Amino acid sequence: MKPMTAPKVLDAYFLEARCKLLDVAAVLDRIDRGEGAPLNDHRVERIRRSIEALLESGPGRAERIQEIFSLEYDPEWKIPQPK
């Protein structure tokens, strides 16, 4: 299957991307306005690192952002048991 052209992708997804970016901006504004804004909170740091990843060129941004929010593998994790 042939990928869509860049103009078609923009036509199809521009408004959706705009909406999601506005949502992220609104969340960051709420954090900044909130009393006791957590400047060193790891969640805010991950959001900021993800925004930096969005600014990088080339493919693979979604994968890099997923890795930013993923936990490191822990060989001690217990396998969930059915109830």
SULJOFEN-V284277 format. One record per residue. N is the residue number from 1. RES is the residue in one small letter. SS is DSSP state (A for helix, B for strand, O for the rest). PHI is phi in whole degrees, 0 to 359 (999 if undefined). BURIAL is b if it has 9 or more other ideal C-beta (glycine too) atoms within 8 Angstrom, else e. Layout:
BEGIN
N&RES&SS&PHI&BURIAL + N&RES&SS&PHI&BURIAL
END
This chain:
BEGIN
1&m&O&999&e + 2&k&O&274&e + 3&p&O&293&e + 4&m&O&293&e + 5&t&O&288&e + 6&a&A&302&e + 7&p&A&298&e + 8&k&A&292&e + 9&v&A&299&b + 10&l&A&299&e + 11&d&A&300&e + 12&a&A&279&e + 13&y&A&237&e + 14&f&A&302&e + 15&l&A&295&e + 16&e&A&296&e + 17&a&A&295&e + 18&r&A&302&e + 19&c&A&298&e + 20&k&A&293&e + 21&l&A&294&e + 22&l&A&297&e + 23&d&A&299&e + 24&v&A&296&b + 25&a&A&300&e + 26&a&A&295&e + 27&v&A&297&b + 28&l&A&297&b + 29&d&A&298&e + 30&r&A&297&e + 31&i&A&298&b + 32&d&A&296&e + 33&r&A&282&e + 34&g&O&293&e + 35&e&O&291&e + 36&g&O&70&e + 37&a&O&308&e + 38&p&O&281&e + 39&l&O&296&e + 40&n&O&255&e + 41&d&O&292&e + 42&h&A&298&e + 43&r&A&290&e + 44&v&A&295&b + 45&e&A&300&b + 46&r&A&293&b + 47&i&A&298&b + 48&r&A&297&e + 49&r&A&297&b + 50&s&A&293&b + 51&i&A&297&b + 52&e&A&298&e + 53&a&A&296&b + 54&l&A&297&e + 55&l&O&280&e + 56&e&O&287&e + 57&s&O&274&e + 58&g&O&89&e + 59&p&O&285&e + 60&g&O&99&e + 61&r&A&297&b + 62&a&A&300&e + 63&e&A&295&e + 64&r&A&297&b + 65&i&A&292&b + 66&q&A&301&e + 67&e&A&294&e + 68&i&A&299&b + 69&f&A&269&e + 70&s&O&276&e + 71&l&O&279&e + 72&e&O&295&e + 73&y&O&295&e + 74&d&O&237&e + 75&p&O&295&e + 76&e&O&271&e + 77&w&O&303&e + 78&k&O&271&e + 79&i&O&285&e + 80&p&O&300&e + 81&q&O&254&e + 82&p&O&296&e + 83&k&O&269&e
END
